[in-house]
Amino acid sequence: MTNRRKFLLTTGQGIGLGLISPAIFATTDVQGKRRETGKPASSLKEKIKGAICGIAIGDAMGAPVEGKKAIAIKELFGNRDILDSFLPPTHQNDPNTGKGNGRITDDTLMTEALIRAYSKGLRHFDAYDYADWFIPEIHETKVWVPERLKEMIIYDRIWTPEQYPYKKLIINNAEPRIAGIGNNVNCGVAMFMMPVGAVNAGDPFGAYMEATSFGLAHNESFAVEAGGAVAAAYAEAFKVNSTIESIISTAIDLSRDGTKGAIEAVTKAVNSSDPLDDFIFKVRNAYLPFLGLNTPSRKNSIEEFPVALAVLKYGNHDFNKTIKAGCFYGNDADSICEMACGLFGALNGVHAIPEKLRSDSNAANKRDFSALGEQLYHAVVQITKKDISRIGVKQKAVGL
């Protein structure tokens, strides 16, 4: 363990928890501190609320245009004020079902499931915990799925590669650390890693290690690598004085292989003053050398997370600009948007996200995402208390 990590755990500094005292976990007021951007810093609780609200809103906004190219999206919605209301459905005639009008997809559903798992387990997770705590939330717990207008288990909604771990772990009884081998290498494990970043808030290396261990039960290769980088980015974003630059540099420093190269390439291509069309063109070209075929590779990377970081940088603390860049980029727009907007919320806090979109999101999905953020925050508090206690025991045992 690095001295830096020990300091963060034993003092709570950098994540808005304050100094050790009986009341530290009730303390959330860090509004007096300011980041380099000049914006007020948010408490950890407000940052976690911002992350889950950003994820849900970004996911829902990008969902109707998922799989479309930028030119087609521009033709459909180029003159629309994207903050006025959620994008409507584009793939079916019924406006009350499917993707659109603020309805979340599997990205948010899986994130919610991991929040529930941490809230019950109250511990750091690895591949075995994926099987013990996360799988039941996917395959046994019924939730309201707004796209289908009914309660159902998430397993029946998610794509086949996200069902793969259940089959390997439960049906085939695979050892959890190798359960992800053979899966379709994609962004699935990366899209719901925010809670791993939260339970490691202020400790990006710890988040990376936990996410990659946990992710081995879900997938392999650059899918797991992306999951680790996403978790690390969130752990950095949850710090009091985090910046867009520190989030990107953290993801680059901790990631490996094609993931590292893709993040470096696409974020370097960003000029926040460029017109949106130029931004999309430059970032797509920068990503192309890392495009994979859903098979293991040390040279390739998923597209969604590197592009989400580019979107975050391009938006430059402007939520409208951020969410529009994520949506209008196209391709896997819901995952790009949910990652970019989730990091935006983690960085800037929940009040930086338009209140109308937050209210409309809750209504469309029959949820209170801010309350879900509170639930995750309380799990983070309990897990961090255990971390601090464990470090104290270790210090005494070795005479530090």
NURO-529307 format. One record per residue (C-alpha): x, y, z; residue in three letters. Coordinates in steps of 0.05 Angstrom, whole numbers, plus 5000, padded with zeros to 4 digits. Last residue first. Layout:
XYZAla/...
This chain:
507950405252Leu/509349835300Gly/507649255253Val/501349035288Ala/499349735309Lys/499549995238Gln/495649385213Lys/490149485265Val/489550225245Gly/489350045171Ile/483649555185Arg/479750065225Ser/480450585169Ile/478250085116Asp/472349865159Lys/470150595166Lys/470950665090Thr/466150085078Ile/460950385124Gln/461451085094Val/461350815023Val/454950425038Ala/451851075064His/453851435000Tyr/450850884958Leu/444050964992Gln/444551724986Glu/445751644911Gly/439551214907Leu/435751774942Ala/438252254888Ser/435951754835Phe/428751764861Asp/425351254817Arg/419051154775Lys/423251164711Asn/420051724673Ala/418452114736Ala/425452074765Asn/428452284698Ser/423652864691Asp/425753124759Ser/433153064744Arg/432153364675Leu/428453954706Lys/433754054759Glu/439354154709Pro/445753794731Ile/450754234767Ala/446554134830His/448553394832Val/455953524842Gly/461353794795Asn/466253214788Leu/461752624803Ala/456252944761Gly/460753044701Phe/463452344711Leu/456352074706Gly/455052524646Cys/460952254608Ala/459751534627Met/452151574614Glu/453251934548Cys/458351434520Ile/453950854543Ser/447651144512Asp/451251364449Ala/454050694428Asp/455050954357Asn/452851684357Gly/457352274371Tyr/451052694375Phe/449052414443Cys/455752494478Gly/457053184448Ala/450053404468Lys/451053154539Ile/457553534548Thr/455454184515Lys/449054224557Asn/452854034620Phe/458254564612Asp/464054374657His/469054354598Asn/464353994550Gly/470253794505Tyr/473953484564Lys/467853084586Leu/466652874514Val/473852644506Ala/473152244571Leu/466751934543Ala/470551774478Val/475751384517Pro/470151024554Phe/465650834496Glu/470550604443Glu/472849944474Ile/480249854466Ser/484949454422Asn/492349294424Lys/492648784480Arg/487248374447Ser/481647894466Pro/475847864416Thr/470248374406Asn/472948574338Leu/477249164360Gly/477949894342Leu/484350174371Phe/487150494307Pro/480250814296Leu/480051224361Tyr/483651844335Ala/479451854272Asn/473051834314Arg/475652384359Val/477552854303Lys/470952774265Phe/466652844328Ile/470253474351Phe/469853774281Asp/462353664278Asp/461553964348Leu/465054614329Pro/471954654360Asp/473055094422Ser/473854494468Ser/479754244427Asn/480053494435Val/485053054396Ala/489352944457Lys/483352634492Thr/482452134435Val/489751914430Ala/491351864505Glu/485051484520Ile/486151014461Ala/493350874481Gly/491650714553Lys/485950254532Thr/490449924479Gly/495449694531Asp/494649904604Arg/490550364647Ser/493050684711Leu/496651304686Asp/491851444629Ile/485651414673Ala/488951844726Thr/491152354673Ser/483952404648Ile/480952504717Ile/486453004736Ser/485153414674Glu/477653434685Ile/479053684755Thr/478853374825Ser/479253824886Asn/474453464933Val/475952774907Lys/470052404876Phe/472752504806Ala/479052114824Glu/475151504847Ala/470851584785Tyr/476851564738Ala/479550954775Ala/472950584766Ala/472750754692Val/480050524683Ala/478749864717Gly/472649734675Gly/476549904612Ala/481749384630Glu/476348874642Val/473548974571Ala/480749014544Phe/481948284562Ser/476547904597Glu/469147904617Asn/464447854676His/467847464732Ala/474347804715Leu/470848464727Gly/471148414803Phe/478748344802Ser/479348904750Thr/474549344788Ala/477949244855Glu/484949384828Met/482750004790Tyr/478850264850Ala/484750164896Gly/489250534847Phe/484151104842Pro/483951214917Asp/480051844933Gly/473451484931Ala/474550724933Asn/467350554950Val/465351084899Ala/469850834843Gly/466850144851Val/459950454849Pro/461550784782Met/463450124748Met/456750014712Phe/458650154639Met/465549854642Ala/463249134650Val/458949174588Gly/463749564543Cys/465348964498Asn/469348324494Val/464247774477Asn/465347274532Asn/470346704527Gly/473746834594Ile/469147204642Gly/468546624690Ala/476046584702Ile/476546904770Arg/469646634789Pro/471445894782Glu/466045634735Ala/459845284762Asn/457145154691Asn/450045364707Ile/451345864762Ile/457946194745Leu/458446084670Lys/451046194656Lys/450646794702Tyr/457047084672Pro/454147034600Tyr/447847444614Gln/451648094602Glu/454247804536Pro/446947634517Thr/444248344525Trp/440348534587Ile/432748554597Arg/431247844623Asp/437247864669Tyr/434548514700Ile/428948134734Ile/422148414718Met/417148944739Glu/413349244681Lys/413049824632Leu/417949474585Arg/422650064574Glu/421150294645Pro/424049664677Val/421449674749Trp/425649194789Val/425348464807Lys/431248174846Thr/433247464830Glu/437747454768His/441448114767Ile/441348274841Glu/442847544856Pro/448947574809Ile/451848174845Phe/452747914916Trp/455547204915Asp/457947134843Ala/460847834837Tyr/463247744908Asp/467647174883Tyr/470547614829Ala/472548144880Asp/468648634923Phe/470249124979His/465349065036Arg/458349295057Leu/455148675026Gly/448048935026Lys/449349645004Ser/454849404958Tyr/449948944923Ala/444549474919Arg/449449964886Ile/451549404838Leu/444349294817Ala/443350044807Glu/449350064761Thr/446549464722Met/439849814713Leu/443350454693Thr/447150144635Asp/441349674620Asp/437050244596Thr/433850854627Ile/427451184601Arg/427751934593Gly/423052004533Asn/426751484492Gly/428450744487Lys/422750254487Gly/415750374512Thr/410950964521Asn/412251324455Pro/409550724415Asp/411650804342Asn/418450474346Gln/425850614333His/426551364343Thr/423751464413Pro/423752174439Pro/429952564463Leu/429152814534Phe/426653514547Ser/428854244544Asp/436154084557Leu/437253824486Ile/434754464454Asp/433254164386Arg/435954444320Asn/440453854304Gly/435453324328Phe/433752874269Leu/438653114216Glu/444153174269Lys/442852464292Ile/443452204220Ala/450052574209Ile/452852314275Ala/451651594258Lys/446251184293Lys/447550574337Gly/444450884399Glu/440151494380Val/434251344425Pro/438951124483Ala/443351744487Gly/438552164529Met/436651584574Ala/443751374589Asp/445952094600Gly/440252224648Ile/441251584688Ala/448751654691Ile/448452394709Gly/443552254766Cys/448051694791Ile/454252124789Ala/451052754817Gly/448452374877Lys/455452114888Ile/458252824883Lys/452953094930Glu/454852564982Lys/462252694972Leu/461153434986Ser/461553914928Ser/467154394911Ala/465055094890Pro/467355274819Lys/473655694809Gly/476455194758Thr/482255054805Glu/477354754853Arg/474255114912Arg/473254944985Lys/467955295026Gly/462554805004Gln/465954245042Val/459954075084Asp/458753325085Thr/460153145157Thr/455852575185Ala/461452095169Phe/466452495208Ile/462252525271Ala/465852035317Pro/472452335295Ser/477552195240Ile/478752815198Leu/474053035141Gly/469852595096Leu/470153035033Gly/474152544989Ile/481052864988Gly/482452745062Gln/479052165097Gly/484752165147Thr/486751435155Thr/484551215086Leu/487451805048Leu/494051775085Phe/494751015073Lys/493351134999Arg/498851654995Arg/503751225034Asn/502750684981Thr/500050005000Met/
